[in-house]
Structures are given as structure tokens and as C-alpha cells.
Amino acid sequence: MNLLKRILGLAWMVLGPVAVFYLIKTGLREMAKNPIIETQVQWMVFIAVSIPIALGLVVFGYFALRGEYDDAQAMS
């Protein structure tokens, strides 16, 4: 189970930046398609809220990869 947690930690660390990349890519495409201020504000807010969540995924994955969430019995 601890090995699975570490592998998933690596997956979370990769998922965060990939999600931000595709979010920004989609936001720029949508803002170019519909260049009114409401669309721009909507996507800027959406991106600004999503980036800290993605950073949290990376931090969570880092701790999982380090073994911080391993079972306490396995550490003894």
C-alpha cells in the first residue's frame, strides 16, 4: 500500500502542472474566440483560482512521494 501511495504521489506531482498548462491553453483559446471583457474576466478568475489548487496537488504529491503518509506501523 505504501508503494501505491508513492506512485500516486508522483502522479499528483505530474497532474498539477499538466492541468495548469491545459487550463491556460483552453482559456487563451476561448478568450481569442470571444474577446469580450466578460469572457476575459471569467477565464482570468477561473485560472487564478485553479492555480493554487494545482500547486496543492504538487505539494500533496511531494509529501506522498517522500513517504509522509506511510502507515505508522510500517515506520516502527
OpenMM code with the backbone's topology and positions (N, CA, C; nanometers):
from openmm import Vec3, app, unit

residues = "MET ASN LEU LEU LYS ARG ILE LEU GLY LEU ALA TRP MET VAL LEU GLY PRO VAL ALA VAL PHE TYR LEU ILE LYS THR GLY LEU ARG GLU MET ALA LYS ASN PRO ILE ILE GLU THR GLN VAL GLN TRP MET VAL PHE ILE ALA VAL SER ILE PRO ILE ALA LEU GLY LEU VAL VAL PHE GLY TYR PHE ALA LEU ARG GLY GLU TYR ASP ASP ALA GLN ALA MET SER".split()
positions = [
    Vec3(0.0827, -0.1197, 0.0000),
    Vec3(0.0000, 0.0000, 0.0000),
    Vec3(0.0868, 0.1257, 0.0000),
    Vec3(0.1989, 0.1208, 0.0727),
    Vec3(0.2869, 0.2372, 0.0765),
    Vec3(0.3474, 0.2654, -0.0610),
    Vec3(0.3784, 0.1591, -0.1362),
    Vec3(0.4316, 0.1774, -0.2707),
    Vec3(0.3274, 0.2441, -0.3607),
    Vec3(0.2025, 0.2032, -0.3458),
    Vec3(0.0943, 0.2642, -0.4237),
    Vec3(0.0813, 0.4129, -0.3911),
    Vec3(0.0929, 0.4479, -0.2627),
    Vec3(0.0846, 0.5886, -0.2221),
    Vec3(0.1971, 0.6697, -0.2852),
    Vec3(0.3155, 0.6126, -0.2928),
    Vec3(0.4291, 0.6845, -0.3511),
    Vec3(0.4140, 0.6999, -0.5023),
    Vec3(0.3639, 0.5959, -0.5677),
    Vec3(0.3409, 0.6043, -0.7123),
    Vec3(0.2338, 0.7082, -0.7423),
    Vec3(0.1262, 0.7082, -0.6646),
    Vec3(0.0210, 0.8082, -0.6842),
    Vec3(0.0712, 0.9486, -0.6505),
    Vec3(0.1645, 0.9587, -0.5564),
    Vec3(0.2257, 1.0886, -0.5275),
    Vec3(0.2959, 1.1448, -0.6495),
    Vec3(0.3663, 1.0590, -0.7210),
    Vec3(0.4309, 1.1020, -0.8446),
    Vec3(0.3257, 1.1438, -0.9480),
    Vec3(0.2168, 1.0689, -0.9545),
    Vec3(0.1093, 1.1038, -1.0481),
    Vec3(0.0500, 1.2408, -1.0144),
    Vec3(0.0289, 1.2704, -0.8860),
    Vec3(-0.0253, 1.4016, -0.8464),
    Vec3(0.0712, 1.5132, -0.8832),
    Vec3(0.2016, 1.4860, -0.8660),
    Vec3(0.3013, 1.5880, -0.8982),
    Vec3(0.3030, 1.6195, -1.0474),
    Vec3(0.2760, 1.5220, -1.1295),
    Vec3(0.2715, 1.5438, -1.2742),
    Vec3(0.1384, 1.6074, -1.3144),
    Vec3(0.0307, 1.5669, -1.2491),
    Vec3(-0.1024, 1.6146, -1.2848),
    Vec3(-0.1194, 1.7651, -1.2626),
    Vec3(-0.0601, 1.8207, -1.1588),
    Vec3(-0.0757, 1.9634, -1.1286),
    Vec3(-0.0302, 2.0541, -1.2423),
    Vec3(0.0965, 2.0452, -1.2858),
    Vec3(0.1418, 2.1319, -1.3958),
    Vec3(0.0711, 2.1039, -1.5289),
    Vec3(0.0391, 1.9769, -1.5549),
    Vec3(-0.0315, 1.9436, -1.6791),
    Vec3(-0.1698, 2.0082, -1.6799),
    Vec3(-0.2381, 2.0033, -1.5672),
    Vec3(-0.3712, 2.0647, -1.5583),
    Vec3(-0.3635, 2.2160, -1.5783),
    Vec3(-0.2626, 2.2803, -1.5197),
    Vec3(-0.2470, 2.4253, -1.5367),
    Vec3(-0.2166, 2.4592, -1.6825),
    Vec3(-0.1321, 2.3798, -1.7467),
    Vec3(-0.0989, 2.4027, -1.8870),
    Vec3(-0.2242, 2.3983, -1.9744),
    Vec3(-0.3040, 2.2918, -1.9593),
    Vec3(-0.4239, 2.2797, -2.0412),
    Vec3(-0.5304, 2.3831, -2.0045),
    Vec3(-0.5358, 2.4217, -1.8794),
    Vec3(-0.6294, 2.5249, -1.8379),
    Vec3(-0.5960, 2.6580, -1.9033),
    Vec3(-0.4693, 2.6959, -1.9001),
    Vec3(-0.4272, 2.8217, -1.9613),
    Vec3(-0.4448, 2.8158, -2.1131),
    Vec3(-0.4096, 2.7027, -2.1721),
    Vec3(-0.4255, 2.6857, -2.3167),
    Vec3(-0.5721, 2.7008, -2.3577),
    Vec3(-0.6619, 2.6371, -2.2837),
    Vec3(-0.8046, 2.6468, -2.3132),
    Vec3(-0.8554, 2.7889, -2.2894),
    Vec3(-0.8114, 2.8508, -2.1814),
    Vec3(-0.8539, 2.9874, -2.1514),
    Vec3(-0.8123, 3.0856, -2.2593),
    Vec3(-0.6893, 3.0750, -2.3064),
    Vec3(-0.6432, 3.1647, -2.4118),
    Vec3(-0.7210, 3.1431, -2.5411),
    Vec3(-0.7501, 3.0170, -2.5720),
    Vec3(-0.8267, 2.9878, -2.6935),
    Vec3(-0.9687, 3.0445, -2.6840),
    Vec3(-1.0317, 3.0283, -2.5679),
    Vec3(-1.1680, 3.0792, -2.5503),
    Vec3(-1.1715, 3.2320, -2.5498),
    Vec3(-1.0681, 3.2951, -2.4908),
    Vec3(-1.0640, 3.4411, -2.4913),
    Vec3(-1.0400, 3.4950, -2.6315),
    Vec3(-0.9639, 3.4230, -2.7131),
    Vec3(-0.9414, 3.4657, -2.8510),
    Vec3(-1.0672, 3.4463, -2.9358),
    Vec3(-1.1428, 3.3408, -2.9049),
    Vec3(-1.2637, 3.3127, -2.9808),
    Vec3(-1.3737, 3.4142, -2.9509),
    Vec3(-1.3821, 3.4581, -2.8255),
    Vec3(-1.4867, 3.5501, -2.7824),
    Vec3(-1.4211, 3.6633, -2.7018),
    Vec3(-1.3635, 3.7648, -2.7694),
    Vec3(-1.2804, 3.8648, -2.6999),
    Vec3(-1.3577, 3.9770, -2.6301),
    Vec3(-1.4644, 3.9442, -2.5597),
    Vec3(-1.5328, 4.0476, -2.4817),
    Vec3(-1.4807, 4.0426, -2.3392),
    Vec3(-1.4993, 4.1488, -2.2663),
    Vec3(-1.4405, 4.1611, -2.1327),
    Vec3(-1.4961, 4.0581, -2.0349),
    Vec3(-1.6241, 4.0225, -2.0496),
    Vec3(-1.6834, 3.9247, -1.9577),
    Vec3(-1.6149, 3.7887, -1.9692),
    Vec3(-1.5832, 3.7489, -2.0909),
    Vec3(-1.5149, 3.6217, -2.1117),
    Vec3(-1.3739, 3.6264, -2.0544),
    Vec3(-1.3061, 3.7372, -2.0738),
    Vec3(-1.1701, 3.7501, -2.0225),
    Vec3(-1.1676, 3.7467, -1.8703),
    Vec3(-1.2597, 3.8179, -1.8073),
    Vec3(-1.2655, 3.8195, -1.6612),
    Vec3(-1.2996, 3.6808, -1.6078),
    Vec3(-1.3943, 3.6145, -1.6720),
    Vec3(-1.4333, 3.4800, -1.6287),
    Vec3(-1.3138, 3.3850, -1.6319),
    Vec3(-1.2391, 3.3839, -1.7416),
    Vec3(-1.1265, 3.2918, -1.7525),
    Vec3(-1.0114, 3.3315, -1.6611),
    Vec3(-0.9891, 3.4595, -1.6421),
    Vec3(-0.8823, 3.5019, -1.5510),
    Vec3(-0.9124, 3.4589, -1.4072),
    Vec3(-1.0368, 3.4716, -1.3661),
    Vec3(-1.0750, 3.4275, -1.2315),
    Vec3(-1.0616, 3.2764, -1.2197),
    Vec3(-1.1091, 3.2058, -1.3208),
    Vec3(-1.1017, 3.0603, -1.3200),
    Vec3(-0.9568, 3.0116, -1.3120),
    Vec3(-0.8687, 3.0746, -1.3882),
    Vec3(-0.7269, 3.0384, -1.3847),
    Vec3(-0.6644, 3.0754, -1.2504),
    Vec3(-0.6967, 3.1939, -1.1992),
    Vec3(-0.6402, 3.2383, -1.0712),
    Vec3(-0.6828, 3.1489, -0.9554),
    Vec3(-0.8024, 3.0936, -0.9596),
    Vec3(-0.8488, 3.0050, -0.8536),
    Vec3(-0.7893, 2.8649, -0.8691),
    Vec3(-0.7697, 2.8218, -0.9923),
    Vec3(-0.7249, 2.6852, -1.0171),
    Vec3(-0.5753, 2.6647, -0.9955),
    Vec3(-0.4958, 2.7681, -1.0133),
    Vec3(-0.3504, 2.7530, -0.9967),
    Vec3(-0.3121, 2.7137, -0.8541),
    Vec3(-0.3659, 2.7761, -0.7487),
    Vec3(-0.3306, 2.7296, -0.6134),
    Vec3(-0.3764, 2.5865, -0.5852),
    Vec3(-0.4877, 2.5459, -0.6445),
    Vec3(-0.5326, 2.4078, -0.6272),
    Vec3(-0.4327, 2.3128, -0.6912),
    Vec3(-0.3847, 2.3469, -0.8097),
    Vec3(-0.2851, 2.2635, -0.8775),
    Vec3(-0.1539, 2.2606, -0.7991),
    Vec3(-0.1144, 2.3730, -0.7415),
    Vec3(0.0058, 2.3744, -0.6573),
    Vec3(-0.0123, 2.2867, -0.5337),
    Vec3(-0.1331, 2.2856, -0.4792),
    Vec3(-0.1624, 2.1969, -0.3674),
    Vec3(-0.1495, 2.0506, -0.4060),
    Vec3(-0.1901, 2.0162, -0.5272),
    Vec3(-0.1715, 1.8789, -0.5763),
    Vec3(-0.0239, 1.8422, -0.5814),
    Vec3(0.0582, 1.9352, -0.6284),
    Vec3(0.2017, 1.9089, -0.6373),
    Vec3(0.2611, 1.8894, -0.4980),
    Vec3(0.2235, 1.9730, -0.4036),
    Vec3(0.2754, 1.9600, -0.2664),
    Vec3(0.2276, 1.8291, -0.2041),
    Vec3(0.1014, 1.7957, -0.2230),
    Vec3(0.0474, 1.6699, -0.1721),
    Vec3(0.1231, 1.5517, -0.2318),
    Vec3(0.1474, 1.5569, -0.3623),
    Vec3(0.2226, 1.4504, -0.4280),
    Vec3(0.3649, 1.4407, -0.3774),
    Vec3(0.4273, 1.5544, -0.3505),
    Vec3(0.5642, 1.5546, -0.2978),
    Vec3(0.5703, 1.4856, -0.1614),
    Vec3(0.4759, 1.5183, -0.0750),
    Vec3(0.4739, 1.4548, 0.0565),
    Vec3(0.4442, 1.3061, 0.0466),
    Vec3(0.3571, 1.2676, -0.0453),
    Vec3(0.3272, 1.1259, -0.0642),
    Vec3(0.4498, 1.0532, -0.1183),
    Vec3(0.5221, 1.1158, -0.2089),
    Vec3(0.6422, 1.0547, -0.2650),
    Vec3(0.7509, 1.0400, -0.1594),
    Vec3(0.7597, 1.1351, -0.0669),
    Vec3(0.8578, 1.1274, 0.0424),
    Vec3(0.8225, 1.0231, 0.1465),
    Vec3(0.6968, 0.9791, 0.1475),
    Vec3(0.6570, 0.8782, 0.2444),
    Vec3(0.5931, 0.9338, 0.3695),
    Vec3(0.5498, 1.0588, 0.3656),
    Vec3(0.4891, 1.1203, 0.4835),
    Vec3(0.3557, 1.0566, 0.5211),
    Vec3(0.2901, 0.9912, 0.4244),
    Vec3(0.1593, 0.9318, 0.4503),
    Vec3(0.1670, 0.7805, 0.4660),
    Vec3(0.2869, 0.7275, 0.4853),
    Vec3(0.3023, 0.5839, 0.5061),
    Vec3(0.2369, 0.5426, 0.6379),
    Vec3(0.2037, 0.4154, 0.6471),
    Vec3(0.1435, 0.3643, 0.7694),
    Vec3(0.2392, 0.3797, 0.8868),
    Vec3(0.1858, 0.4141, 1.0019),
    Vec3(0.2684, 0.4325, 1.1210),
    Vec3(0.3307, 0.3015, 1.1659),
    Vec3(0.2618, 0.1908, 1.1450),
    Vec3(0.3142, 0.0603, 1.1855),
    Vec3(0.4346, 0.0226, 1.1010),
    Vec3(0.4372, 0.0614, 0.9770),
    Vec3(0.5485, 0.0272, 0.8902),
    Vec3(0.6734, 0.1053, 0.9287),
    Vec3(0.6580, 0.2185, 0.9942),
    Vec3(0.7716, 0.3006, 1.0318),
    Vec3(0.8385, 0.2488, 1.1592),
    Vec3(0.7680, 0.1712, 1.2408),
    Vec3(0.8243, 0.1228, 1.3670),
    Vec3(0.9161, 0.0058, 1.3451),
] * unit.nanometer
topology = app.Topology()
chain = topology.addChain("A")
for resn in residues:
    res = topology.addResidue(resn, chain)
    for name in ("N", "CA", "C"):
        topology.addAtom(name, app.Element.getBySymbol(name[0]), res)
